[in-house]
């Protein structure tokens, strides 16, 4: 699963978390790099991995790229993990039902590729 592999890298996970926390307004690459303390080349490498996994999308705004987390993809990944937790048996965990229905989906961008979970 590409999304899980992308999030297995600590720097990618930090970048994804920062973009999720930024919400629909997103962050420019410069602001994200400053927040994470990453060099532009390292940040670009990690953003590419997240983008290829379908977890984020970039939108050109003037001379900047604004990155946003793909909340629809994130929710699908959480749903997949929840469905396949403990191979379908009771894990013995008393977990509350959590939904992200109040988070609007990320708008599609012309350069975004749509991917589906297995």
C-alpha positions in Angstrom: 0.0 0.0 0.0 1.6 3.2 -1.2 0.0 5.5 1.4 1.2 3.5 4.3 4.7 3.2 2.8 4.8 7.0 2.4 3.7 7.6 5.9 6.3 5.2 7.3 9.0 7.8 6.7 9.2 10.1 9.8 9.8 13.2 7.8 6.9 12.5 5.4 4.6 11.8 8.4 5.6 15.1 10.0 4.9 16.9 6.7 1.6 15.2 6.3 0.6 16.0 9.9 1.5 19.7 9.3 -0.6 19.8 6.2 -3.6 18.2 7.9 -3.3 20.7 10.8 -3.2 23.5 8.3 -6.6 22.4 6.9 -8.1 23.6 3.7 -5.9 26.7 3.4 -2.8 24.5 3.1 0.8 25.7 3.3 3.3 27.0 0.8 6.4 24.8 0.3 8.5 27.6 2.0 6.2 27.8 5.0 6.1 24.1 5.4 9.9 23.8 5.1 10.4 26.5 7.7 7.9 24.8 10.1 9.6 21.4 9.7 13.2 22.7 9.5 13.8 20.9 6.2 16.0 22.0 3.4 14.1 22.7 0.1 15.6 19.7 -1.7 14.7 17.3 1.2 11.2 18.8 1.5 10.7 18.5 -2.3 11.7 14.8 -2.1 9.2 14.1 0.7 6.4 16.1 -0.8 6.8 14.1 -4.0 6.5 10.9 -2.1 3.3 12.1 -0.4 1.9 13.3 -3.7 2.6 10.1 -5.5 0.8 8.3 -2.7 -2.2 10.5 -3.2 -2.1 11.9 0.3 -1.5 15.5 -0.7 -2.1 17.8 -3.6 -0.3 20.9 -4.7 -2.0 23.9 -6.4 -0.1 26.7 -8.1 -1.0 30.1 -6.7 1.0 32.7 -8.5 4.7 31.7 -8.2 4.0 29.5 -5.1 2.8 25.9 -4.7 0.2 25.5 -2.0 0.1 22.0 -0.6 -3.0 20.5 1.1 -3.7 17.2 2.7 -6.2 15.1 0.8 -8.8 14.5 3.6 -10.8 12.1 1.4 -7.8 9.9 0.9 -6.9 10.2 4.6 -10.4 9.2 5.7 -10.3 6.3 3.2 -7.0 5.1 4.6 -8.4 5.3 8.2 -11.4 3.4 7.1 -9.3 0.7 5.5 -7.1 0.4 8.6 -10.2 0.2 10.9 -11.9 -2.4 8.7 -8.7 -4.6 8.6 -7.7 -4.1 12.2 -6.9 -7.4 14.0 -7.9 -9.4 10.8 -11.6 -8.8 11.5 -11.6 -10.2 15.0 -12.4 -8.3 18.2 -9.2 -6.6 19.3 -10.5 -6.1 22.8 -10.2 -2.3 22.4 -13.1 -0.1 23.4 -12.6 2.5 20.7 -15.1 5.3 20.2 -16.7 5.8 16.8 -14.8 8.7 15.2 -15.9 10.3 11.9 -14.4 13.1 9.9 -17.7 13.9 8.1 -17.4 17.5 9.2 -14.1 17.9 7.3 -14.8 18.9 3.7 -13.0 17.0 1.0 -10.0 18.5 -0.6 -11.0 20.0 -4.0 -9.5 18.2 -6.9 -6.8 20.0 -8.8 -6.1 19.7 -12.5 -2.7 18.1 -11.9 -3.9 15.7 -9.2 -4.1 12.1 -9.9 -7.0 10.1 -8.3 -6.0 6.8 -6.7 -8.0 4.3 -4.9 -7.2 2.1 -1.9 -6.9 -1.7 -2.4 
